[in-house]
Amino acid sequence: MYLFEAMYTIGYVAPLENTGRWAERLPASFGVKRLDAEALDGGAVAGCDAVLLPYKSEVSPQALVRRIRLDAGDVPILVTDVPCDSHLSASLFRAGVNDICCDSDDPEQFSDRLLHHIEKYRLRERQKQMEADLSLEVGNKTRHLENALTLLNRAYEDTLESLVVALDAREHATGAHSKRVALYTMFLSILAGVLPEKWQSIYRGSLLHDFGKIAIPDAILLKPGKLTTEEFEVIKTHTVHGMQILGQVEFLKDSAAIPRWHHEKFNGKGYPDGLAGEAIPLESRIFAIIDVYDALRTKRPYKEPLPHAECVKIIVADRGEHFDPALVDLFVGVPENAWDQLWESAGEARGYAAILDVSLDAAYRYRSERG
């Protein structure tokens, strides 16, 4: 029993006395279509389930096979009236013929062999179509998944920014401090050659650098006067609390370096772990400069804002003590107007993608101006 019950269309190439008579011997379930050897291409063969070629014709069967294969792919090709010659048969098979028929072949056996080749061909075509359909379905589902992940990431970013605004407001800050330092840190990290795969974790770590202060009592965090030694020790624990909290959130684990070590000093006299030099993660060393710079430039309840030049002097004075000397040199090389432009952009940029775009544009302008 055959796999397919539908009518089969067999294309045959003249002369009629050769392939035509083979086509005429086929059962009634086979339809036949005469093909012109001079116009034999994919369009002519379209709709044929197999093609019969005469061995004796003005154009060699090998040339006809190459022409058909070029345009019509894997359609079965059989050559009729082939002399019984093993070398000739091998030549035809090498050219891409699926089968050969001698004049003495039994018509019924010929029909069976032809049907066998057609079934294999249809199975291959069906498999190709199924693979194409599957590929299309997988592609559509992948796009849907990517869209869902994009929306999920946006939700994460919106939640983080809303939370950070609330935490900034708790300390009576403007609500933009954390976004500014995130933008500044991204910009300086790009200039410092930090690899792109770390950029998003740096953004999130910068945004959440003081997240651990959620565990600090209001009486200490919001105290208007000078802190006692004991109270300052409590304040210092926000670095550890920040890392502990973020470490429990899977997509924030890689962002915990800045919250934990942004108060370390290059000379090893910082907290919480007393790390020194390059033992301090690079992103934490970058952020240490940015955090102090933004604090100096902004108005606080206990101080007025300082001009950029004065901020730079204070940071340079702590070069090699509080701050990484090489990073200080990089920071100082950025002109004031670049920081001012970033300041203005911080209020409008929302989410990692926007912050990254602003940072990359600023880095490109800075490098272009430096030549």
Helices and strands as residue ranges (DSSP letters): E 8-13, I 16-20, H 21-24, E 30-35, G 37-39, H 42-45, E 50-54, H 61-72, E 77-80, H 86-95, E 99-100, H 107-170, H 177-191, G 196-198, H 199-207, G 211-215, H 218-221, H 229-236, H 238-246, G 250-255, H 257-261, G 277-279, H 282-297, H 308-317, H 325-332, H 336-346, H 352-370
